Amino acid sequence: MPKSYVFGISPRSARLIAATRRNDPRTPDIMRAETRRLIAMQVKYGVTLVSDPLLGWDDMLRWYAMEWKGIKVDGINRFFEHNTFYRIPTVVSKIEPSGDVIRGHMDIGALSDSGHEYVVEVPEPVTFALMSRDKYYGGIRELSEAIAMALNEELCSGDISPRLLIVKAPALVHVDGDRYLDLVAEMSRVLLRSCDYEAFLHIYFKSPLRAFKRLRTAGSSYSGYGLDLTHDDLADVLDALKGYDGCLTMGLIDSHTTRIERVRDLRGIVDGLDVNCLYISNSSDLEFLPYGFALKKLKVLGSLSRGS
């Protein structure tokens, strides 16, 4: 059976939403307890690699934008084509990482205590740059490199020790992202320099196949790719995978519909793939779903990797 994990921001429970809205002083404790509960549920449902549900992030760039020197938050922008928004990182001087964003805002202790291997997530550097407003570096390459070096310091300076590093790159199928695929491959080498982590690049929100075909031969440092497979026919996916001998994560659990997948249907797709190193995951952040439906989909994910 393939291994499994869930990535991205998860929806908040009704209790946590209520505490956040009324600015309850107990909110950090409630959030911490809910984080640990969701990690425990991943274990219970049979998800192979556990992850932090990122309940305190709001968007994938939040804590980097708020804690790195050289970046200020200036306004909000729509998160690609969704009815959610993110704080716009505005780069005003040289970027200097704090070095503790990951440890400070992901519960590495709870992940370690779960008894399971785990994943850690970061934004892909070019995606980060494309989502930012640059008033200092003067070019996408220079900004992307500064971000990649800062993320490298966050990842490699502390004892994080993930089984997998998930690098999130939704911009590669938006905002002319395919213009920057060679730069994405180049920045992967900066991001992962001296980091002894296996890293998968996740491409999602639209068909990832065009970007995947280019990147798989571009000499990146990524050992695998996570593909949102909710947009393409299986025949097109199989065609894109011809000759590919790396690791693959199939984003089969659709994060944009409340329809609950049937395990036997997904197993039929998995069995039709000839891939030596295979994982399954959600297609994108589960935060786009109501809390109860997200848990049902988490259970399907675990059942698929358990073989039950």
C-alpha positions in Angstrom: 0.0 0.0 0.0 1.2 3.6 -0.7 2.2 5.8 2.2 0.1 8.8 3.0 0.2 12.3 4.5 -2.0 15.4 4.7 -0.5 18.9 4.0 -1.6 22.5 4.1 -3.8 24.4 6.5 -6.7 22.5 8.1 -10.1 24.0 9.0 -10.7 25.1 12.6 -13.2 23.5 14.9 -16.3 25.5 16.0 -14.7 25.9 19.4 -11.5 27.3 18.1 -13.4 29.7 15.7 -15.5 31.0 18.6 -12.5 31.5 20.8 -10.7 33.4 18.0 -13.6 35.7 17.3 -14.1 36.7 20.9 -10.4 37.1 21.4 -10.5 34.6 24.2 -7.2 34.7 26.2 -7.3 30.9 26.2 -7.1 30.8 22.4 -3.4 29.7 22.2 -4.1 26.8 24.6 -7.2 25.8 22.7 -5.3 25.9 19.4 -2.4 23.8 20.9 -4.9 21.2 22.1 -6.7 21.1 18.8 -3.4 20.7 17.0 -2.5 17.7 19.1 -6.0 16.3 18.7 -5.7 16.5 14.9 -2.3 14.9 14.9 -3.7 12.1 17.1 -6.6 11.6 14.7 -4.1 11.2 11.8 -2.5 8.4 13.7 -5.9 6.9 14.6 -7.1 6.9 11.0 -3.9 5.3 9.7 -2.2 8.2 7.9 1.4 7.1 7.5 3.3 10.4 8.0 1.7 12.9 10.4 1.7 16.7 9.9 0.9 19.9 11.9 -2.5 21.2 10.8 -1.1 24.8 10.8 -4.2 26.2 12.6 -2.4 29.4 13.5 -1.1 30.2 10.1 -4.1 31.7 8.2 -2.0 31.7 5.1 1.2 29.9 3.9 3.4 33.0 4.2 2.1 34.5 7.4 4.8 34.0 10.0 7.7 34.5 7.6 6.2 37.8 6.6 5.6 38.9 10.2 8.8 37.7 11.8 11.6 38.0 9.2 13.6 41.3 9.1 13.3 43.2 5.9 9.7 42.2 5.3 6.6 44.2 6.3 2.9 43.2 5.9 1.2 45.7 3.7 -2.5 44.9 2.8 -4.1 41.7 1.8 -4.6 39.9 -1.6 -6.8 37.1 -2.8 -5.2 33.7 -2.4 -5.1 32.8 -6.1 -8.7 32.2 -7.2 -10.2 31.4 -3.8 -12.4 33.3 -1.4 -9.6 33.5 1.1 -6.9 36.1 1.4 -3.3 36.4 2.5 -1.2 39.1 4.0 1.1 40.6 1.3 4.8 40.4 2.3 6.4 43.7 1.2 10.2 43.5 1.0 11.7 46.8 2.1 15.3 45.8 3.0 17.6 42.8 3.1 15.8 39.7 4.3 17.1 38.3 7.5 15.4 35.1 8.9 14.5 34.8 12.5 15.6 31.2 12.5 12.6 30.0 14.6 9.5 30.3 12.4 9.2 26.6 11.9 9.9 25.6 15.5 7.9 28.5 16.8 4.8 27.9 14.7 4.7 24.2 14.0 4.4 21.8 16.9 7.5 19.7 16.2 7.3 18.3 19.8 3.8 16.9 19.2 4.9 15.5 15.8 7.9 13.8 17.4 5.8 12.5 20.3 3.2 10.9 17.9 5.5 7.9 17.4 5.2 8.4 13.6 7.5 9.9 11.1 6.3 13.3 10.0 6.4 16.0 7.3 7.3 19.7 7.6 6.1 22.3 5.1 7.6 25.4 3.5 6.6 27.7 0.6 8.6 27.3 -2.6 10.9 30.3 -2.9 9.7 31.5 -6.4 6.1 31.1 -5.3 6.9 33.2 -2.2 8.5 35.9 -4.4 5.6 36.0 -6.8 3.2 36.5 -3.9 5.3 39.3 -2.5 5.8 43.0 -3.3 9.5 43.8 -3.9 10.8 47.3 -3.0 14.4 46.2 -2.5 15.9 43.5 -4.6 14.7 44.7 -8.0 14.3 41.3 -9.7 12.5 38.0 -9.3 15.7 36.0 -9.3 17.4 38.1 -6.6 14.3 38.1 -4.4 13.8 34.3 -4.9 17.4 33.6 -4.0 17.2 35.7 -0.8 14.0 33.9 0.2 15.6 30.5 -0.6 18.6 31.3 1.5 16.4 32.4 4.4 14.2 29.3 4.2 17.4 27.2 4.1 18.5 28.8 7.4 15.1 28.1 9.0 15.3 24.5 7.9 18.9 23.6 8.4 19.8 25.5 11.6 17.6 23.6 13.9 16.8 20.0 14.8 13.6 19.6 12.8 14.3 16.1 11.3 11.2 15.5 9.1 10.8 12.3 7.1 9.7 14.5 4.2 9.9 18.2 3.4 6.8 19.4 1.5 7.6 22.5 -0.6 4.4 24.2 -1.7 4.2 25.8 -5.1 0.7 26.8 -6.2 2.0 29.8 -8.1 3.5 27.5 -10.8 0.1 27.0 -12.4 -0.9 30.7 -11.9 0.4 34.2 -12.7 2.5 33.0 -15.6 4.3 30.6 -13.3 5.5 28.4 -16.1 7.8 31.2 -17.1 9.8 30.6 -14.0 10.2 26.8 -14.0 14.0 26.8 -14.7 14.4 29.3 -11.8 12.3 27.0 -9.5 14.8 24.2 -10.3 17.7 26.5 -9.6 16.3 27.8 -6.3 15.6 24.2 -5.1 19.4 23.7 -4.9 19.7 26.9 -2.8 16.8 25.9 -0.6 18.1 22.4 0.1 21.9 23.2 0.2 23.4 21.2 3.2 19.9 20.1 4.3 19.7 16.3 4.5 16.0 16.2 3.8 14.0 14.4 1.1 11.9 17.1 -0.4 8.8 16.9 -2.6 7.5 19.8 -4.6 3.7 20.1 -4.5 1.9 21.8 -7.5 -1.8 22.4 -7.1 -5.0 24.4 -7.7 -4.9 23.7 -11.4 -3.6 21.0 -13.6 0.1 20.4 -12.6 1.1 18.3 -15.6 2.6 20.9 -17.8 4.8 22.2 -15.0 5.7 18.6 -13.9 6.8 17.6 -17.4 9.2 20.6 -17.5 10.5 20.3 -13.9 11.2 16.6 -14.0 14.0 17.2 -16.5 15.2 20.6 -15.2 17.8 19.3 -12.8 16.1 20.3 -9.5 17.0 18.9 -6.1 13.5 17.6 -5.4 13.3 13.9 -5.1 9.6 13.7 -5.8 6.6 15.7 -6.9 3.1 16.1 -5.4 0.5 16.5 -8.1 -3.1 17.7 -7.6 -4.8 15.1 -9.7 -8.3 16.5 -9.5 -8.1 18.3 -12.8 -6.9 15.8 -15.3 -8.1 12.6 -16.9 -6.2 9.5 -15.8 -4.9 8.9 -19.3 -3.2 12.3 -19.4 -1.7 11.6 -16.0 -0.3 8.3 -17.1 1.1 9.9 -20.3 2.9 12.6 -18.2 4.4 9.9 -16.0 6.0 7.9 -18.8 9.7 7.4 -18.1 9.5 9.0 -14.7 11.4 7.0 -12.0 11.2 9.4 -9.0 8.8 9.5 -6.1 5.2 10.7 -6.7 2.5 11.9 -4.3 -1.0 11.6 -5.8 -3.3 14.4 -4.6 -6.4 12.3 -4.9 -8.4 13.6 -1.9 -10.2 16.6 -3.4 -10.0 19.6 -1.0 -12.6 21.6 -3.0 -15.7 19.4 -2.8 -17.6 17.9 0.1 -18.2 14.7 -1.9 -16.5 11.9 0.0 -14.4 9.7 -2.1 -14.9 6.0 -2.1 -11.8 4.0 -1.1 -12.3 1.3 -3.8 -12.5 3.9 -6.5 -9.2 5.5 -5.4 -7.6 2.2 -5.0 -8.4 1.4 -8.6 -6.5 4.6 -9.7 -3.5 3.7 -7.4 -3.3 0.2 -8.8 -3.2 1.5 -12.3 0.1 3.4 -11.7 3.5 1.9 -12.3 5.5 4.0 -9.8 8.1 2.6 -7.5 7.9 5.3 -4.8 4.2 6.3 -4.2 2.4 8.4 -1.7 -1.1 9.8 -1.5 -2.4 13.0 -0.1 -5.0 15.7 -0.3 -5.0 17.8 -3.4 -4.5 21.1 -1.5 -5.3 22.7 1.9 -8.3 21.2 3.6 -9.2 24.6 5.0 -11.6 25.1 2.0 -13.8 22.4 3.5 -16.1 22.4 6.5 -14.4 20.9 9.6 -16.6 17.7 9.6 -16.0 17.0 5.9 -12.3 17.5 6.3 -12.2 14.8 9.0 -14.1 12.4 6.8 -11.7 12.9 4.0 -8.8 12.4 6.4 -10.3 9.0 7.3 -10.5 8.1 3.6 -6.9 9.0 3.2 -5.9 6.7 6.1 -8.1 3.9 4.9 -6.5 4.0 1.4 -3.0 3.7 2.8 -4.0 1.0 5.3 -5.5 -1.1 2.6 -8.8 -1.3 4.4 
